Amino acid sequence: MINTPRAFRGMATSPHHLATEAGLRVLREGGDAVEATIAMGACLAVVYPHMTAIGGDGFWLVSRGGEDPVAIDACGAAGSAATASLYAARGCAAIPWRGPLAANTVAGAVSGWGEAFALSRAHGGRLPLSRILEDAIWHAENGFPVTASQHELTASKRAELIDAPGFAA
């Protein structure tokens, strides 16, 4: 790239255009960068769930000019239940890579959004959470175009997912 993209009225980026749009909308309505990032994360959980979703974790570094950065470790506490005896009692010699007993990430994304939202409030953030989540909710209720990668992944994993509780619904 010859020229670095620049903007005077805010900039957002994510791996899905609808999530990026959600972040830009928040910025244009007076939201701060943390609020825009929450909006994008929530939207990604809906429109790009095969790559990022509420069942995963999240790690944040939030910096304000002249202040030390604040870290948010949003790796959920549920992992503390993943003990050797839990797996042994279920006949597992090792932690499974896939399925309900897999523990490659531990749900914490939503609690991370909550921590980030509180941090935003402490520093003057003013958009209500209902507005920040508006685009994600709209796409969840009204649908969205499925990406080629989501289609391919769902098709390739369908056989192992079809009997998972709630998958078909």
C-alpha positions in Angstrom: 0.0 0.0 0.0 1.5 3.3 -1.1 -0.6 5.5 1.2 -1.7 4.7 4.7 -5.4 5.1 5.1 -6.2 8.1 7.3 -9.3 9.8 8.6 -10.2 12.9 10.6 -13.7 11.7 11.6 -12.9 8.2 12.9 -11.9 4.9 11.4 -12.9 1.4 12.1 -11.8 -2.0 10.7 -12.9 -5.6 11.2 -12.9 -8.8 9.2 -16.5 -8.2 8.1 -17.9 -5.2 6.4 -21.2 -5.2 8.4 -19.3 -5.1 11.7 -17.0 -2.3 10.4 -20.2 -0.4 9.5 -21.5 -0.9 13.0 -18.4 0.6 14.5 -18.4 3.5 12.1 -22.0 4.3 12.9 -21.2 4.4 16.6 -18.3 6.7 16.0 -20.4 9.0 13.8 -23.1 9.2 16.5 -20.5 10.4 19.0 -19.4 7.1 20.5 -15.8 6.6 21.5 -13.4 3.9 20.2 -14.3 1.5 23.0 -18.0 1.7 22.3 -17.3 1.2 18.5 -15.2 -1.8 19.3 -17.9 -3.4 21.4 -20.4 -2.7 18.5 -18.0 -4.4 16.1 -17.4 -7.4 18.4 -21.1 -7.9 19.0 -21.8 -7.6 15.3 -19.0 -10.1 14.4 -20.5 -12.6 16.8 -23.7 -12.5 14.6 -22.4 -12.1 11.1 -19.0 -13.9 11.4 -19.6 -16.5 14.1 -17.3 -19.1 12.7 -14.3 -16.9 13.4 -15.4 -14.9 16.5 -18.4 -15.4 18.8 -19.7 -15.0 22.3 -18.3 -18.5 23.2 -14.8 -17.3 22.9 -12.5 -15.1 24.9 -11.3 -11.6 24.4 -8.2 -9.6 25.4 -8.2 -5.8 25.3 -5.5 -3.1 25.7 -7.2 0.3 26.0 -5.0 3.4 26.0 -5.8 7.0 26.4 -3.2 9.6 25.5 -0.7 10.2 28.3 -2.1 7.4 30.6 -0.9 3.8 31.2 -2.9 1.3 29.1 -5.6 -0.8 30.8 -5.7 -4.5 30.1 -8.9 -6.5 30.1 -8.5 -10.3 30.3 -11.8 -11.7 29.2 -11.0 -15.4 29.4 -14.0 -16.9 31.2 -13.8 -18.5 34.6 -15.6 -21.6 33.3 -12.3 -23.1 32.4 -11.6 -23.8 36.1 -14.0 -26.7 35.8 -11.9 -28.3 33.1 -10.0 -30.8 35.3 -8.4 -34.1 34.5 -11.1 -35.8 36.7 -13.9 -34.2 34.6 -12.5 -35.7 31.4 -11.6 -39.0 33.0 -15.2 -39.4 34.3 -16.5 -38.9 30.7 -14.1 -41.5 29.3 -11.7 -39.0 27.7 -7.9 -39.7 27.7 -7.3 -36.2 26.5 -9.2 -32.9 26.1 -11.3 -33.2 22.9 -10.5 -30.7 20.1 -14.2 -30.3 19.2 -17.6 -30.6 20.8 -19.1 -29.6 24.1 -16.0 -30.8 26.2 -13.5 -29.0 24.0 -11.6 -26.3 26.0 -9.5 -24.4 23.4 -11.2 -21.2 24.4 -13.3 -20.3 27.4 -16.3 -18.1 27.0 -15.5 -14.6 28.3 -16.2 -12.3 25.4 -19.4 -10.9 26.8 -17.9 -10.2 30.2 -15.1 -8.4 28.4 -17.5 -6.2 26.6 -19.1 -5.4 30.0 -15.7 -4.5 31.4 -14.9 -2.4 28.4 -18.3 -0.7 28.6 -17.7 0.2 32.2 -14.2 1.6 31.3 -15.8 3.7 28.6 -18.3 5.1 31.0 -15.5 6.0 33.5 -13.9 8.0 30.7 -16.9 9.8 29.4 -18.5 7.3 27.0 -22.1 8.2 26.5 -24.0 5.9 24.1 -26.4 3.5 25.7 -25.6 -0.2 25.5 -28.9 -0.6 23.5 -27.5 1.7 20.8 -24.0 0.0 20.8 -25.6 -3.4 20.3 -28.3 -2.2 17.8 -26.6 -3.4 14.6 -25.8 -6.8 16.0 -29.4 -7.2 17.2 -30.8 -6.0 13.9 -28.7 -8.5 11.9 -29.6 -11.3 14.3 -33.3 -10.6 14.0 -33.5 -9.8 10.3 -30.7 -11.8 8.7 -27.6 -11.0 6.7 -25.7 -12.3 3.7 -23.7 -15.3 4.6 -20.0 -15.1 3.7 -18.5 -17.8 1.5 -16.2 -18.9 4.3 -19.2 -19.3 6.7 -21.1 -21.3 4.1 -18.1 -23.6 3.4 -17.4 -24.1 7.1 -21.0 -24.9 8.0 -21.2 -27.3 5.1 -18.0 -29.1 6.1 -19.0 -29.3 9.8 -22.7 -30.0 9.3 -22.5 -33.8 9.9 -20.9 -33.2 13.4 -23.1 -30.3 14.3 -26.5 -31.5 13.1 -27.2 -33.4 16.3 -25.9 -30.7 18.6 -28.7 -29.3 20.9 -30.0 -26.1 19.4 -28.0 -26.2 16.2 -30.9 -26.8 13.8 -33.0 -24.2 15.5 
